[in-house]
């Protein structure tokens, strides 16, 4: 098992207690009844304390498990800190989990309390409640129109907490102050892309090791403002939330992914934590808008070219000539400022993680004035173990190790890590735990190389590597990333393991494609008809030819198929961080894949 060199002495509990005296006016910002509202740190603490005491009144004791299934919102943060504050363990459940997965997680963790967001989640629970005997109380955040008698409302639990604190006023503070680094903070269940979900055990040691070493690298402090939207069942979303508690920056909650674009303009964050798919969609949307006019396209191409010259000089640490700086200012005024304005206009940097980000996209946004810093980590490493920083970044790499992180590359290319950020174990799964630890080194399952200077470059998932019939290894994520640079392409599944050649299943971006069809006067009767039209087929074929020109012959894509659907998280096609579920999609579209190899 993993060995640690030292143990952090501070816990999230101490950060929570410090809320009482923090002077900053706004701790959190959220939208309610179509208007933005905020809460101060003391008011935020009061909600946390009352909910924590309310959970105690329901019989929650140290190291009991409290599960939550909800979208990212203010109540998620309150529940998380309240539960951790009373030394209990937070069990996160993705909203789009199957009933089987929810049932497994609740039973495996032996959750005593289940917190649900709304009636939709409650209906799911009612179908499986008889199979989850450990759950003693269910709490619903939003109003419950089903009027279930045994279901508690959020406000009722807060009221129970207020009542308990009248007779035992120090209940929450005492528990919070007695948290030790060894206490389990949370169980983060993997999304189950390869089978039954595994519960990643994260203690307060991992939490503090991550937030105390990651956020200071970026110069984040109490003056910063983030817009949070990643699911808190995902480790990246949770780290943003814990970093907010530890560092004291203001955090605003996006309404949802669909309204993220508007929320960015309304909130104007100073930094952003995201996954690559968000940047890919913005990149595609900009490309689609620019392509709508030849004049816009020429102007924007010129402006980006000027910005790329600036980027190249910055990356190679060269002096930027004055005349180029003047030209760049003109390029920003005429075209590039529209890109920075789309992120609110105040963004100092954005962090991308959870999946590979194309260096072409990183370079494009940097040229336009938006710095995207790619990092690398897993649920098992409590998010980032390497990261690019505002003062040291290299596009195409995932940065250098942070804090106590030590890396080495195994003989087969797998990245191994030793750090306090690495999980304690998989919950109740000693066999799986033993498989990923060797002499204190954690096996990440990713293939990578260490570049000159110490930066890490990830090439692919070890289990995802395709071996063709000719014995050549192909990294599918590389090919998928290149194809997704086209504004019409939404997602790609590369296949070809043990086959003679590589093929691709492609889905198209509905909004961009319909807009393109209108501009090009392509007539169609429905979505399926449009995706299979000769013009679109030719367009995608050209993009594949362009991609193949950058590839070795053995990894080039020989045949493709455009699917008349889009891959979704809800449909089980994508992980919550919007990566393709390779095994599930290969099974789901086995007929289509076989057809591309001429098989029935």
Backbone torsions as a table, in degrees:
resi	resn	phi	psi	omega
1	UNK	NA	170.0	-176.3
2	UNK	-69.8	139.6	175.3
3	UNK	-111.6	144.8	179.7
4	UNK	-114.7	152.2	-178.0
5	UNK	-86.3	-38.3	178.8
6	UNK	-153.7	167.4	-176.7
7	UNK	-120.2	127.3	177.0
8	UNK	-58.9	141.2	-178.3
9	UNK	-91.3	-22.1	-178.1
10	UNK	-88.9	149.5	176.8
11	UNK	-125.8	166.5	175.7
12	UNK	-60.9	-28.9	178.7
13	UNK	-56.2	-42.1	178.5
14	UNK	-66.8	-35.6	176.6
15	UNK	-64.4	-43.0	179.8
16	UNK	-60.2	-45.0	-179.1
17	UNK	-64.8	-27.3	179.2
18	UNK	-72.4	-14.6	178.5
19	UNK	-56.6	-31.0	-174.0
20	UNK	-61.5	-27.8	-174.6
21	UNK	-116.2	5.4	178.9
22	UNK	-70.3	136.1	-171.6
23	UNK	-93.0	-19.8	-177.7
24	UNK	-55.5	139.5	-173.7
25	UNK	-65.6	-42.1	-174.6
26	UNK	-116.6	123.0	173.4
27	UNK	-93.3	-45.8	-178.2
28	UNK	-136.4	153.1	176.9
29	UNK	-132.4	131.7	-179.3
30	UNK	-147.9	157.1	-179.2
31	UNK	-98.1	132.1	177.3
32	UNK	-142.8	131.0	-177.8
33	UNK	53.9	44.8	175.1
34	UNK	67.5	13.8	179.5
35	UNK	-133.7	148.1	178.8
36	UNK	-81.4	134.1	178.1
37	UNK	-125.5	160.2	178.3
38	UNK	-136.6	162.4	175.0
39	UNK	-132.9	143.2	175.3
40	UNK	-76.6	167.3	178.4
41	UNK	-61.0	-45.7	178.1
42	UNK	-61.2	-37.9	179.0
43	UNK	-68.4	-38.9	176.1
44	UNK	-61.1	-46.5	178.9
45	UNK	-60.9	-38.8	-178.5
46	UNK	-61.8	-41.7	177.2
47	UNK	-64.3	-42.2	179.5
48	UNK	-62.3	-46.3	-179.1
49	UNK	-62.3	-45.5	-178.4
50	UNK	-64.8	-40.9	179.6
51	UNK	-69.1	-40.6	178.2
52	UNK	-58.8	-45.5	178.4
53	UNK	-65.8	-35.1	177.7
54	UNK	-63.0	-40.1	177.1
55	UNK	-65.5	-39.1	176.5
56	UNK	-60.8	-40.8	180.0
57	UNK	-65.2	-21.8	177.7
58	UNK	-88.3	2.6	175.7
59	UNK	99.8	9.4	179.2
60	UNK	-74.3	127.9	179.4
61	UNK	-119.9	166.3	-179.2
62	UNK	-50.0	132.8	178.6
63	UNK	72.9	5.6	166.3
64	UNK	-65.8	156.6	-178.8
65	UNK	-103.6	132.4	177.1
66	UNK	-119.4	117.6	-177.2
67	UNK	-99.0	146.3	176.2
68	UNK	-135.5	137.1	176.2
69	UNK	-129.4	101.4	-173.9
70	UNK	-159.8	159.4	170.9
71	UNK	-73.7	168.2	179.6
72	UNK	-69.1	122.9	-177.6
73	UNK	-163.9	171.1	-177.2
74	UNK	-55.5	-43.2	-177.6
75	UNK	-63.0	-30.8	176.8
76	UNK	-61.0	-46.7	-179.6
77	UNK	-62.0	-44.5	179.8
78	UNK	-60.8	-47.4	-179.3
79	UNK	-61.7	-42.9	-177.8
80	UNK	-60.7	-51.6	-177.3
81	UNK	-71.8	-33.6	178.1
82	UNK	-66.0	-43.5	-178.9
83	UNK	-67.3	-47.0	177.8
84	UNK	-63.5	-34.9	-178.4
85	UNK	-64.9	-27.9	178.1
86	UNK	-98.2	17.7	175.7
87	UNK	69.9	15.9	175.6
88	UNK	-88.0	177.0	-173.7
89	UNK	-115.1	127.3	179.4
90	UNK	-85.5	127.4	176.4
91	UNK	-110.5	115.4	-177.0
92	UNK	-94.3	136.5	-179.3
93	UNK	-127.0	125.8	177.3
94	UNK	-65.2	140.5	-179.8
95	UNK	-60.9	-33.6	-175.3
96	UNK	-94.1	14.2	177.7
97	UNK	-63.4	149.0	175.8
98	UNK	-71.3	160.3	177.7
99	UNK	-58.0	-37.7	179.4
100	UNK	-63.7	-42.9	-179.9
101	UNK	-67.3	-41.3	178.4
102	UNK	-60.9	-46.1	179.4
103	UNK	-61.0	-43.7	179.6
104	UNK	-62.2	-46.2	-177.0
105	UNK	-63.5	-45.0	-179.6
106	UNK	-63.5	-40.1	-179.5
107	UNK	-76.1	-40.4	179.8
108	UNK	-64.0	-39.6	-179.7
109	UNK	-84.0	-15.3	-175.1
110	UNK	56.7	47.8	-178.1
111	UNK	-61.3	132.8	178.6
112	UNK	-89.7	-33.4	-178.9
113	UNK	-122.8	140.4	174.9
114	UNK	-124.5	123.8	178.2
115	UNK	-109.4	123.7	-178.3
116	UNK	-114.5	152.3	-176.7
117	UNK	-79.2	-45.0	-168.7
118	UNK	-153.6	-173.6	-177.7
119	UNK	-63.3	-36.4	179.6
120	UNK	-59.4	-46.3	178.3
121	UNK	-66.3	-35.7	179.9
122	UNK	-64.1	-39.5	178.8
123	UNK	-62.1	-38.7	177.0
124	UNK	-63.3	-43.9	-179.7
125	UNK	-61.9	-42.3	-177.0
126	UNK	-60.9	-25.5	179.7
127	UNK	-75.4	-25.2	-174.0
128	UNK	-117.8	0.4	-171.4
129	UNK	-57.5	-35.4	-178.4
130	UNK	-69.9	-16.3	-179.6
131	UNK	-98.3	5.9	-178.1
132	UNK	-126.3	74.5	-171.8
133	UNK	-68.2	-19.8	-176.8
134	UNK	-74.0	-24.4	-176.5
135	UNK	-73.2	116.5	-178.1
136	UNK	-98.1	-29.8	-179.2
137	UNK	-139.5	141.5	176.3
138	UNK	-120.8	131.2	-178.4
139	UNK	-119.4	134.3	177.7
140	UNK	-112.8	128.5	-176.9
141	UNK	-70.5	-54.0	179.7
142	UNK	-83.0	168.5	179.3
143	UNK	-58.1	144.5	-176.4
144	UNK	-107.4	95.2	-179.8
145	UNK	-68.9	-12.6	179.2
146	UNK	-76.4	-17.2	177.8
147	UNK	53.2	47.9	176.2
148	UNK	-73.6	123.8	-173.9
149	UNK	-64.1	-34.0	-175.5
150	UNK	-87.7	0.4	-178.3
151	UNK	-93.8	129.2	178.3
152	UNK	-89.4	144.8	174.6
153	UNK	-92.3	154.3	-178.4
154	UNK	-53.0	-49.0	-178.0
155	UNK	-63.2	-30.9	178.7
156	UNK	-65.1	-38.2	179.5
157	UNK	-68.9	-39.1	176.0
158	UNK	-60.8	-41.9	179.6
159	UNK	-64.0	-38.8	177.0
160	UNK	-62.5	-37.6	178.5
161	UNK	-65.8	-43.1	178.4
162	UNK	-59.9	-43.2	-179.7
163	UNK	-63.4	-42.6	-179.9
164	UNK	-65.0	-40.2	-177.6
165	UNK	-69.4	-19.1	176.4
166	UNK	-68.8	-33.0	179.9
167	UNK	-96.8	-27.8	179.2
168	UNK	-132.8	75.0	-171.2
169	UNK	-62.2	-22.0	-176.4
170	UNK	-100.8	10.2	-176.5
171	UNK	-53.0	-53.4	-175.8
172	UNK	-69.0	-47.6	-177.5
173	UNK	-59.1	-41.2	-178.5
174	UNK	-63.6	-46.8	179.5
175	UNK	-64.2	-41.7	-177.4
176	UNK	-63.8	-41.4	-177.1
177	UNK	-74.5	-16.3	-176.7
178	UNK	-99.3	8.9	176.7
179	UNK	-65.4	137.7	176.3
180	UNK	-111.8	158.0	179.7
181	UNK	-58.6	-25.7	-177.6
182	UNK	-79.7	-14.8	179.4
183	UNK	-60.7	139.4	173.5
184	UNK	-71.0	128.9	179.0
185	UNK	-91.6	-41.9	-175.1
186	UNK	-158.0	156.1	168.7
187	UNK	-112.6	115.2	178.5
188	UNK	-105.0	113.0	-177.1
189	UNK	-87.3	130.6	177.5
190	UNK	-62.4	157.8	-173.0
191	UNK	-74.2	-3.8	173.8
192	UNK	74.6	33.5	-179.2
193	UNK	-67.9	-22.7	-177.0
194	UNK	-117.1	13.1	179.7
195	UNK	146.5	-145.3	-177.7
196	UNK	-67.6	134.7	179.3
197	UNK	-58.4	145.6	176.9
198	UNK	-113.7	135.4	-179.5
199	UNK	-86.5	113.1	-179.9
200	UNK	-84.2	120.4	-177.2
201	UNK	-86.6	113.5	178.8
202	UNK	-113.6	120.2	178.1
203	UNK	-96.0	175.5	177.7
204	UNK	-64.5	-24.9	175.2
205	UNK	-60.0	-48.0	179.9
206	UNK	-65.8	-42.9	-178.3
207	UNK	-57.8	-51.8	-175.9
208	UNK	-71.8	-36.4	176.7
209	UNK	-57.4	-41.3	-178.9
210	UNK	-71.1	-56.6	-172.1
211	UNK	-70.5	-30.3	-178.0
212	UNK	-77.2	-18.8	-179.1
213	UNK	-109.3	-23.5	-177.8
214	UNK	-82.8	-52.4	-172.9
215	UNK	-67.1	-39.3	178.7
216	UNK	-61.0	-26.3	178.8
217	UNK	-57.7	-34.1	-176.1
218	UNK	-90.0	-1.7	-177.6
219	UNK	73.7	22.0	179.4
220	UNK	-71.4	135.2	175.7
221	UNK	-144.1	-168.6	-173.4
222	UNK	-67.5	-11.5	179.5
223	UNK	-84.4	-9.6	-175.6
224	UNK	-82.3	162.5	179.6
225	UNK	-139.7	124.0	177.2
226	UNK	-113.4	155.7	173.6
227	UNK	-111.3	109.6	-174.3
228	UNK	-94.9	135.1	-179.7
229	UNK	-147.5	-15.4	178.3
230	UNK	-64.9	148.5	178.7
231	UNK	-64.0	137.9	-179.2
232	UNK	-77.2	-6.5	170.1
233	UNK	-77.0	-14.0	177.5
234	UNK	-95.6	139.3	-171.9
235	UNK	-61.1	-33.2	-179.3
236	UNK	-66.2	-42.0	177.7
237	UNK	-62.5	-40.2	-178.0
238	UNK	-67.9	-37.6	178.9
239	UNK	-65.4	-37.7	175.8
240	UNK	-59.8	-45.1	-179.6
241	UNK	-64.1	-45.6	178.9
242	UNK	-66.7	-36.6	177.4
243	UNK	-63.0	-38.2	176.2
244	UNK	-61.2	-41.9	178.9
245	UNK	-68.5	-38.3	-175.4
246	UNK	-79.1	-44.2	-173.9
247	UNK	-90.8	-23.9	176.4
248	UNK	87.6	16.0	175.9
249	UNK	-79.1	157.4	179.1
250	UNK	-76.8	140.6	-179.6
251	UNK	-126.7	125.8	176.4
252	UNK	-104.7	145.3	-177.8
253	UNK	-102.6	120.4	175.6
254	UNK	-65.1	149.8	-179.9
255	UNK	-66.5	-46.0	175.6
256	UNK	-174.0	175.8	-178.1
257	UNK	-62.4	-38.9	-177.9
258	UNK	-63.1	-31.2	-178.1
259	UNK	-100.4	8.9	-177.4
260	UNK	-59.1	-40.7	-177.9
261	UNK	-59.4	-45.4	178.5
262	UNK	-69.4	-39.3	-178.7
263	UNK	-63.6	-35.1	177.6
264	UNK	-60.4	-42.4	-179.7
265	UNK	-70.6	-36.8	-179.3
266	UNK	-72.2	-41.8	-174.3
267	UNK	-86.8	-35.0	-179.6
268	UNK	56.5	63.0	-177.5
269	UNK	-66.2	157.0	176.0
270	UNK	-93.6	-19.4	170.8
271	UNK	-151.5	162.7	-173.4
272	UNK	-142.2	136.9	174.2
273	UNK	-112.6	124.3	-171.0
274	UNK	-147.0	178.6	172.4
275	UNK	-111.2	158.1	-174.5
276	UNK	-54.9	-34.1	-174.1
277	UNK	-59.5	-31.8	178.6
278	UNK	-64.5	-45.5	179.6
279	UNK	-67.9	-35.6	178.2
280	UNK	-63.6	-40.0	-179.4
281	UNK	-69.1	-39.0	176.9
282	UNK	-64.8	-43.7	178.6
283	UNK	-59.0	-45.2	179.9
284	UNK	-65.5	-41.1	-179.8
285	UNK	-63.3	-41.3	178.1
286	UNK	-64.4	-43.3	178.6
287	UNK	-60.3	-40.9	179.6
288	UNK	-65.9	-40.4	179.5
289	UNK	-66.1	-43.6	-178.2
290	UNK	-65.9	-38.9	-178.3
291	UNK	-68.4	-12.9	-177.6
292	UNK	-72.5	-14.2	-178.3
293	UNK	-143.5	127.5	178.5
294	UNK	-59.3	-38.0	180.0
295	UNK	-66.4	-46.7	177.6
296	UNK	-59.6	-40.6	-176.4
297	UNK	-64.3	-43.6	-180.0
298	UNK	-66.3	-43.3	-179.2
299	UNK	-64.2	-45.2	-177.6
300	UNK	-67.9	-39.1	178.6
301	UNK	-61.5	-42.2	177.7
302	UNK	-63.2	-44.8	-178.1
303	UNK	-63.5	-42.7	179.4
304	UNK	-65.8	-38.2	178.4
305	UNK	-61.6	-40.9	176.1
306	UNK	-63.0	-45.4	179.4
307	UNK	-62.2	-36.0	179.8
308	UNK	-67.6	-31.8	175.5
309	UNK	-65.2	-40.0	176.3
310	UNK	-63.5	-44.8	-179.8
311	UNK	-58.6	-46.4	-178.4
312	UNK	-60.7	-42.4	179.9
313	UNK	-66.9	-38.7	178.9
314	UNK	-67.6	-42.7	-178.8
315	UNK	-65.2	-32.5	179.7
316	UNK	-96.2	8.2	175.7
317	UNK	55.3	45.6	177.0
318	UNK	-104.3	159.3	177.5
319	UNK	-71.6	135.8	179.9
320	UNK	-91.3	121.0	179.9
321	UNK	-59.4	146.6	-177.1
322	UNK	-60.8	-42.2	-178.4
323	UNK	-63.7	-33.3	177.6
324	UNK	-70.5	-37.8	176.6
325	UNK	-61.4	-41.4	178.7
326	UNK	-63.8	-44.1	179.0
327	UNK	-63.3	-39.1	179.8
328	UNK	-63.8	-40.3	177.9
329	UNK	-61.3	-38.8	176.9
330	UNK	-66.9	-41.8	178.9
331	UNK	-61.7	-39.8	177.9
332	UNK	-65.0	-43.7	-177.7
333	UNK	-64.3	-39.0	-175.9
334	UNK	-82.4	-27.9	-173.3
335	UNK	-146.4	-48.5	-166.4
336	UNK	-72.3	-27.0	-179.8
337	UNK	-61.9	-21.6	177.8
338	UNK	-66.3	-30.3	178.7
339	UNK	-71.5	-47.6	179.5
340	UNK	-65.4	-34.2	178.9
341	UNK	-65.0	-30.0	-179.9
342	UNK	-65.1	-22.9	177.6
343	UNK	-98.8	9.6	177.1
344	UNK	103.4	-15.7	175.0
345	UNK	87.9	-6.0	-178.5
346	UNK	-119.6	7.3	-172.0
347	UNK	-68.8	118.9	176.3
348	UNK	-80.2	-36.1	178.9
349	UNK	-167.6	162.7	172.8
350	UNK	-128.7	148.0	178.1
351	UNK	-109.9	132.0	178.7
352	UNK	-118.3	131.0	178.8
353	UNK	-155.1	178.6	178.1
354	UNK	94.6	-22.4	180.0
355	UNK	-168.0	162.4	-179.2
356	UNK	-66.8	143.2	174.5
357	UNK	-113.0	130.8	180.0
358	UNK	-60.6	134.6	177.5
359	UNK	-64.6	-25.2	177.0
360	UNK	-65.4	-39.1	178.2
361	UNK	-70.5	-42.2	177.2
362	UNK	-58.2	-45.1	-179.0
363	UNK	-65.2	-42.6	179.1
364	UNK	-58.7	-50.0	-177.8
365	UNK	-67.2	-36.0	177.3
366	UNK	-63.3	-41.7	178.2
367	UNK	-61.3	-32.0	-178.9
368	UNK	-86.9	-4.6	177.1
369	UNK	103.3	10.9	178.3
370	UNK	-115.7	114.2	-178.1
371	UNK	-88.7	114.6	177.5
372	UNK	-106.1	120.4	-177.3
373	UNK	-105.4	113.7	-177.5
374	UNK	-86.1	139.3	177.2
375	UNK	-128.4	176.0	-177.8
376	UNK	-142.4	138.5	176.0
377	UNK	179.4	178.0	-179.3
378	UNK	-133.5	169.2	171.2
379	UNK	-55.7	-41.2	-177.3
380	UNK	-67.8	-17.5	178.5
381	UNK	-107.0	16.7	-178.8
382	UNK	54.1	47.4	179.4
383	UNK	77.2	-134.8	-163.6
384	UNK	-64.3	132.7	168.0
385	UNK	-117.8	-18.6	170.2
386	UNK	-134.7	152.8	-178.0
387	UNK	-161.4	141.9	167.1
388	UNK	-77.3	151.0	-178.4
389	UNK	-125.1	164.7	179.7
390	UNK	-59.0	-19.6	-177.1
391	UNK	-109.4	-2.7	178.3
392	UNK	-154.2	95.6	179.8
393	UNK	-137.5	147.1	-179.4
394	UNK	-141.4	109.7	-177.0
395	UNK	-65.4	135.4	-175.6
396	UNK	100.0	-14.3	174.6
397	UNK	-110.0	168.4	176.9
398	UNK	-110.3	19.8	172.4
399	UNK	87.5	-170.2	-176.7
400	UNK	-103.1	159.4	178.1
401	UNK	-58.7	144.8	178.5
402	UNK	-107.8	150.0	174.1
403	UNK	54.4	-126.1	-174.2
404	UNK	-86.9	5.9	-173.2
405	UNK	-66.7	131.0	173.1
406	UNK	-119.2	135.4	-179.1
407	UNK	-121.8	151.3	166.3
408	UNK	-151.8	154.7	-178.8
409	UNK	-103.9	123.4	-180.0
410	UNK	-70.4	169.7	-178.2
411	UNK	-59.4	-31.2	-179.2
412	UNK	-91.3	8.4	177.2
413	UNK	93.3	-4.1	-178.2
414	UNK	-71.6	141.3	178.5
415	UNK	-83.3	125.2	176.8
416	UNK	-111.8	146.3	-176.5
417	UNK	-137.0	145.8	172.3
418	UNK	-129.2	124.2	-177.2
419	UNK	-172.6	157.5	172.7
420	UNK	-69.5	-13.9	179.0
421	UNK	-75.5	-14.9	-179.0
422	UNK	-75.9	137.4	-178.6
423	UNK	-49.7	160.8	175.2
424	UNK	-74.2	-43.5	-176.9
425	UNK	-177.2	175.0	167.4
426	UNK	-88.5	132.2	-173.5
427	UNK	-63.6	124.7	178.2
428	UNK	53.2	33.2	-177.5
429	UNK	-142.1	69.1	-176.4
430	UNK	-63.0	-30.0	-179.6
431	UNK	-66.0	-47.7	179.8
432	UNK	-65.4	-36.1	178.7
433	UNK	-63.5	-44.4	-178.5
434	UNK	-64.0	-30.9	-177.7
435	UNK	-67.6	-28.2	-172.8
436	UNK	-102.5	-1.0	177.7
437	UNK	-118.1	132.0	174.3
438	UNK	-136.2	113.0	179.0
439	UNK	52.4	41.0	177.6
440	UNK	85.1	-4.4	178.9
441	UNK	-98.3	132.6	178.6
442	UNK	-91.3	130.9	178.9
443	UNK	-87.7	115.5	-174.7
444	UNK	-77.5	-25.6	-175.3
445	UNK	84.7	2.3	179.2
446	UNK	-107.2	147.3	177.6
447	UNK	-97.8	132.1	-178.5
448	UNK	-157.5	175.2	176.9
449	UNK	-137.2	152.5	175.5
450	UNK	-97.3	121.5	-178.4
451	UNK	-82.3	167.2	176.2
452	UNK	-60.7	129.2	-176.5
453	UNK	102.2	-12.2	175.3
454	UNK	99.5	1.2	178.0
455	UNK	-73.3	145.1	179.4
456	UNK	-97.4	137.4	174.7
457	UNK	-121.8	122.4	178.2
458	UNK	-94.5	129.3	-179.4
459	UNK	-101.0	-33.1	178.0
460	UNK	-178.5	170.9	171.6
461	UNK	-76.5	136.4	-179.0
462	UNK	-56.9	-42.7	-177.0
463	UNK	-77.6	-13.4	-178.4
464	UNK	-91.1	-15.6	-177.5
465	UNK	-55.9	131.8	179.1
466	UNK	-95.2	132.1	174.2
467	UNK	-111.6	113.1	-176.7
468	UNK	-73.1	170.0	179.1
469	UNK	-61.8	-23.1	178.5
470	UNK	-84.9	2.3	176.9
471	UNK	85.5	7.4	-179.9
472	UNK	-90.5	140.5	177.4
473	UNK	-92.5	134.9	-179.9
474	UNK	-125.7	133.4	178.3
475	UNK	-94.1	104.4	-174.0
476	UNK	-63.2	-34.5	-178.3
477	UNK	-61.2	-34.2	178.5
478	UNK	-61.6	-47.5	-178.8
479	UNK	-67.6	-41.9	-180.0
480	UNK	-62.2	-40.7	179.6
481	UNK	-64.4	-39.8	179.2
482	UNK	-64.9	-42.2	-179.0
483	UNK	-67.7	-35.4	-177.2
484	UNK	-71.7	-4.0	174.7
485	UNK	-69.2	-21.2	178.5
486	UNK	-74.3	132.2	-175.5
487	UNK	-61.1	-20.9	-178.9
488	UNK	-89.4	-16.3	-176.5
489	UNK	-90.6	124.8	-178.0
490	UNK	-93.1	-56.5	-179.2
491	UNK	-140.0	158.1	-178.6
492	UNK	-139.8	139.2	170.2
493	UNK	-119.1	114.8	177.0
494	UNK	-92.2	135.5	-179.1
495	UNK	-137.5	160.6	178.4
496	UNK	155.0	13.2	-179.4
497	UNK	-62.6	126.1	179.6
498	UNK	64.5	16.1	179.6
499	UNK	-109.4	169.4	-175.1
500	UNK	-74.7	-25.3	-178.3
501	UNK	-151.5	170.0	-176.7
502	UNK	-94.4	139.3	176.5
503	UNK	-127.9	165.9	-177.8
504	UNK	-136.5	133.1	167.7
505	UNK	-100.7	129.4	-171.3
506	UNK	-124.4	137.0	170.9
507	UNK	-115.1	150.6	-175.0
508	UNK	-109.9	152.3	178.5
509	UNK	-77.4	115.6	-172.5
510	UNK	-59.7	-48.5	-176.8
511	UNK	-63.6	-50.6	-178.9
512	UNK	-62.6	-38.5	-178.5
513	UNK	-68.0	-43.9	-179.8
514	UNK	-65.6	-38.2	176.6
515	UNK	-64.9	-41.0	178.6
516	UNK	-62.3	-42.1	-179.5
517	UNK	-61.7	-39.5	179.1
518	UNK	-66.1	-43.6	-178.9
519	UNK	-64.7	-39.7	-176.9
520	UNK	-90.9	4.3	179.7
521	UNK	56.0	43.8	176.1
522	UNK	-90.2	116.1	-179.0
523	UNK	-82.0	142.9	177.8
524	UNK	-155.8	154.5	-179.1
525	UNK	-94.2	-35.9	178.4
526	UNK	-152.6	179.3	-176.4
527	UNK	-60.2	-45.6	-179.6
528	UNK	-60.2	-43.8	179.4
529	UNK	-59.3	-41.5	-178.1
530	UNK	-68.0	-42.4	-178.0
531	UNK	-65.2	-26.3	-177.6
532	UNK	-100.3	5.9	-178.0
533	UNK	-66.5	147.8	-178.2
534	UNK	-57.4	-37.5	-178.8
535	UNK	-63.1	-43.4	-178.6
536	UNK	-70.6	-40.1	177.8
537	UNK	-59.0	-43.2	-180.0
538	UNK	-66.0	-38.7	-179.3
539	UNK	-62.8	-45.7	179.7
540	UNK	-69.5	-35.4	177.5
541	UNK	-61.7	-40.6	177.8
542	UNK	-64.2	-39.5	178.9
543	UNK	-65.0	-38.3	178.3
544	UNK	-66.7	-39.1	177.5
545	UNK	-63.2	-40.4	177.7
546	UNK	-63.9	-41.6	177.8
547	UNK	-64.7	-44.0	-179.1
548	UNK	-61.6	-28.2	-179.8
549	UNK	-66.6	-16.4	-179.9
550	UNK	-100.3	2.9	-173.1
551	UNK	-117.8	158.5	171.5
552	UNK	-70.8	157.9	-174.6
553	UNK	-60.6	-36.9	-176.7
554	UNK	-71.5	-18.8	-180.0
555	UNK	-106.5	1.5	179.4
556	UNK	-71.8	151.9	-175.6
557	UNK	-87.5	117.7	-175.1
558	UNK	-89.2	-35.8	179.9
559	UNK	-140.2	155.1	-179.7
560	UNK	-145.1	164.5	177.2
561	UNK	-143.7	129.2	175.7
562	UNK	-90.8	120.9	179.5
563	UNK	-85.3	139.9	-179.6
564	UNK	-84.1	37.0	-179.5
565	UNK	-142.8	174.2	170.9
566	UNK	-119.8	140.4	175.5
567	UNK	-70.6	137.6	-178.7
568	UNK	-133.7	158.8	174.4
569	UNK	-68.0	-43.0	-177.1
570	UNK	-63.0	-32.5	-179.2
571	UNK	-82.5	0.3	179.7
572	UNK	81.4	13.8	-177.8
573	UNK	-89.1	-29.4	-175.2
574	UNK	-124.2	152.0	172.7
575	UNK	-77.1	167.9	177.5
576	UNK	-59.8	-23.0	175.6
577	UNK	-92.8	15.7	171.4
578	UNK	67.9	30.1	171.4
579	UNK	-93.1	148.7	179.8
580	UNK	-69.2	137.9	173.0
581	UNK	-85.0	93.4	-168.8
582	UNK	-59.3	-47.3	-177.3
583	UNK	-65.5	-44.6	-178.0
584	UNK	-65.2	-41.9	-178.7
585	UNK	-70.6	-35.9	178.3
586	UNK	-62.9	-38.8	177.0
587	UNK	-71.3	-43.3	-176.4
588	UNK	-63.2	-37.4	-176.4
589	UNK	-113.4	34.0	-179.6
590	UNK	-60.2	-37.3	179.9
591	UNK	-63.5	-44.5	-179.4
592	UNK	-66.9	-40.0	178.8
593	UNK	-63.8	-45.6	179.4
594	UNK	-61.4	-34.4	-179.3
595	UNK	-64.4	-30.7	-180.0
596	UNK	-75.8	-13.1	174.7
597	UNK	-105.8	10.2	178.3
598	UNK	71.5	25.2	-179.5
599	UNK	-110.3	150.5	178.0
600	UNK	-87.1	NA	NA
